[in-house]
Every structure is written in structure tokens, then in C-alpha cells.
Amino acid sequence: MEQRPETVRFDTKIAVLLRDDLLVWQRLNVATFLVSGLGSAVPEVIGEPYRDADDSTYLPMFRQPVLVFEASKEQLSIAHGRALTRELPLAVFTSDLFATGHDRDNRAAVRAVRTSALDLVGIAVYGPRNAVDRVSKGAQMHP
């Protein structure tokens, strides 16, 4: 009989919240940009490198699942505020970033807008499970 792998329950959670009115290509683009921020700033979320049976090596990935949610513009703004209040590691993607072409312009576009006026289309957040659950409260799992 085949053995099932042991279930691991993490004390932390990675969540991505995407605005529900984005096109499919935008959702994928935003999600990938957002998680790159967490992976670069929070080293404990990254596991060990992979190696196949022929000893080829591959880059490490997140050590735990990433939960992807969708939310309305208002829900996203509320979640953003909750994450800031809890001082959780947070990545943001605003609608302005669809018109920029590289990192320097992306950072300038975010820098030009006050926190309360950011036109958020996605956020990624990492932290203790219960804190991330509170941040994402009201958002639905992405279909």
C-alpha cells in the first residue's frame, strides 16, 4: 500500500490577494511580482535547492504553499491597512505599474502616491497564520 506524505502545518502563512476585476494575464503578472518581493525580503520562506535523480540542481522555492485570494478594490484596501497595522512583510502592486517598464519606474510610481491613495491591484503578505488570516478576512479563495 502506498504511503501518504506527512502533512505539515506551518505556523506562518503566505497570502496573495488580487483584485477581482483584473484580466487573467494581469492576475498572473501581479501574483508573480508580488511573491518575488516576499522571497527576496523574507529568507525564511525559501526552502532548499532541488536536485533530481541525475544530480541536476534547481533553484529553491517557497517552503510552504502560497494561498491566492481575490478581493474587491475595497477589500484589498482594508487588507492593506490591516497588514500595515500589524507590521507584516508586505508587497504591493498598484495599477500604475502596468504602465511602467522596469523596477526604477515601478518604485517611482509607488513613491509618488500617498498610502491612502494607492490604487492597489494586489498585495502579498507573510506572517503568523492568525495575523495573515485577519488581514485576508473577507477575501475569497481564487477560483
Rosetta blueprint (number, residue, H / E / L):
1 M L
2 E L
3 Q L
4 R L
5 P L
6 E L
7 T L
8 V L
9 R L
10 F L
11 D L
12 T E
13 K E
14 I E
15 A E
16 V E
17 L E
18 L E
19 R E
20 D L
21 D L
22 L L
23 L L
24 V H
25 W H
26 Q H
27 R H
28 L H
29 N H
30 V H
31 A H
32 T H
33 F H
34 L H
35 V H
36 S H
37 G H
38 L H
39 G H
40 S H
41 A H
42 V L
43 P H
44 E H
45 V H
46 I E
47 G L
48 E L
49 P L
50 Y E
51 R E
52 D L
53 A L
54 D L
55 D L
56 S L
57 T E
58 Y E
59 L L
60 P L
61 M L
62 F E
63 R L
64 Q L
65 P L
66 V E
67 L E
68 V E
69 F E
70 E E
71 A E
72 S L
73 K H
74 E H
75 Q H
76 L H
77 S H
78 I H
79 A H
80 H H
81 G H
82 R H
83 A H
84 L H
85 T H
86 R L
87 E L
88 L L
89 P L
90 L E
91 A E
92 V E
93 F E
94 T E
95 S H
96 D H
97 L H
98 F H
99 A H
100 T L
101 G L
102 H L
103 D H
104 R H
105 D H
106 N H
107 R H
108 A H
109 A H
110 V H
111 R H
112 A L
113 V L
114 R L
115 T H
116 S H
117 A H
118 L L
119 D L
120 L E
121 V E
122 G E
123 I E
124 A E
125 V E
126 Y E
127 G E
128 P E
129 R H
130 N H
131 A H
132 V H
133 D H
134 R H
135 V H
136 S L
137 K L
138 G L
139 A L
140 Q E
141 M E
142 H L
143 P L
